[in-house]
């Protein structure tokens, strides 16, 4: 899993491969989320790789509700406790970007939050808090 995360890109095939691995090992959802959250909160992680990892979170949240794999539903629960720190790290990444690249990163992250709102994966208040954290720290 570490190698998958290191090589993860925003490309759909790359994210799909990491998501499939995660679902195939969903009985270890807690450990997978711990590793993913740590990887997402590293300050030295470049914005494109951080975005790719956020796309993996997105795919896990989508697939955890429809997968019959044992433990898949636990991804949502474990991720919920990690998302505030992840979005604080995204805020730091956003602040370190130039104006145009920062704006693009912000738009891409907020698009993910909007998708979660549409899926009702978390409460609107929780998602508003993530938005505020991204924008204001």
FENLINLIN-V520369 format. One record per residue. N is the residue number from 0. RES is the residue in three letters. D_FIRST is the distance of its C-alpha to the first C-alpha in Angstrom with 2 decimals. Layout:
[[N	RES	D_FIRST] [N	RES	D_FIRST]]
//
This chain:
[[0	UNK	0.00] [1	UNK	3.80] [2	UNK	5.40] [3	UNK	5.01] [4	UNK	6.24] [5	UNK	8.63] [6	UNK	9.95] [7	UNK	10.25] [8	UNK	14.00] [9	UNK	16.36] [10	UNK	17.06] [11	UNK	16.98] [12	UNK	15.41] [13	UNK	12.38] [14	UNK	12.04] [15	UNK	12.95] [16	UNK	10.28] [17	UNK	7.48] [18	UNK	10.12] [19	UNK	10.86] [20	UNK	7.59] [21	UNK	8.07] [22	UNK	11.70] [23	UNK	11.47] [24	UNK	9.96] [25	UNK	12.25] [26	UNK	14.03] [27	UNK	11.37] [28	UNK	11.90] [29	UNK	13.17] [30	UNK	10.32] [31	UNK	7.89] [32	UNK	10.89] [33	UNK	11.57] [34	UNK	8.48] [35	UNK	9.06] [36	UNK	12.74] [37	UNK	12.70] [38	UNK	11.11] [39	UNK	13.79] [40	UNK	16.53] [41	UNK	16.41] [42	UNK	19.83] [43	UNK	19.11] [44	UNK	16.59] [45	UNK	18.72] [46	UNK	19.86] [47	UNK	18.49] [48	UNK	14.86] [49	UNK	15.58] [50	UNK	17.14] [51	UNK	14.29] [52	UNK	12.08] [53	UNK	15.23] [54	UNK	15.48] [55	UNK	12.16] [56	UNK	13.85] [57	UNK	16.89] [58	UNK	15.54] [59	UNK	14.11] [60	UNK	17.58] [61	UNK	19.34] [62	UNK	17.73] [63	UNK	17.71] [64	UNK	21.50] [65	UNK	21.96] [66	UNK	19.47] [67	UNK	20.98] [68	UNK	17.76] [69	UNK	18.35] [70	UNK	17.11] [71	UNK	16.23] [72	UNK	19.10] [73	UNK	17.77] [74	UNK	15.28] [75	UNK	18.50] [76	UNK	19.97] [77	UNK	17.15] [78	UNK	16.67] [79	UNK	20.44] [80	UNK	20.71] [81	UNK	18.16] [82	UNK	19.56] [83	UNK	22.67] [84	UNK	20.90] [85	UNK	18.57] [86	UNK	21.80] [87	UNK	23.58] [88	UNK	21.07] [89	UNK	21.58] [90	UNK	25.28] [91	UNK	25.03] [92	UNK	23.26] [93	UNK	26.01] [94	UNK	28.69] [95	UNK	27.50] [96	UNK	27.78] [97	UNK	31.01] [98	UNK	33.08] [99	UNK	32.07] [100	UNK	28.35] [101	UNK	28.31] [102	UNK	30.19] [103	UNK	27.83] [104	UNK	24.73] [105	UNK	26.73] [106	UNK	27.75] [107	UNK	24.26] [108	UNK	22.97] [109	UNK	26.19] [110	UNK	25.85] [111	UNK	22.62] [112	UNK	24.59] [113	UNK	27.45] [114	UNK	25.41] [115	UNK	24.37] [116	UNK	28.07] [117	UNK	29.06] [118	UNK	26.78] [119	UNK	28.09] [120	UNK	24.62] [121	UNK	25.89] [122	UNK	29.48] [123	UNK	31.20] [124	UNK	31.95] [125	UNK	28.34] [126	UNK	27.40] [127	UNK	30.50] [128	UNK	29.36] [129	UNK	26.05] [130	UNK	28.21] [131	UNK	30.56] [132	UNK	27.85] [133	UNK	26.53] [134	UNK	30.11] [135	UNK	31.76] [136	UNK	29.28]]
//
